[in-house]
């Protein structure tokens, strides 16, 4: 039979932190799945339209690059978020206690990458129209 924890408040705080880490990972899974799906969908839809269309403009290369960029970003974010989640779980259970540590924001990294992809897509579309 297990003995009760010596500090119930600390154990409950660890459980809340673990639950928050689980919710955060689930949110990242949804975000990454959306990025990957959009990337795959953009490429597939543009290719299907191009095959049925008689237009002389070939947009499949641009849509392929855009699709690959979104799929790559979604995959990268999933790998990093899973890694960060595993680190957080190990950090919560350390015997010396939980101390806040500053780290790079994955959300900010993904946001900056999406801005770059958006700007490149905007410029590519702008030059295609000119």
GIKA-V794878 format. One record per helix or strand. SS is the DSSP state (h for helix, s for strand). FROM is the first residue (numbers start at 1). TO is the last residue. Records with the same first field share a line. If there is no record, write none. Layout:
SS=FROM-TO, FROM-TO
This chain:
h=8-52, 60-92, 106-129
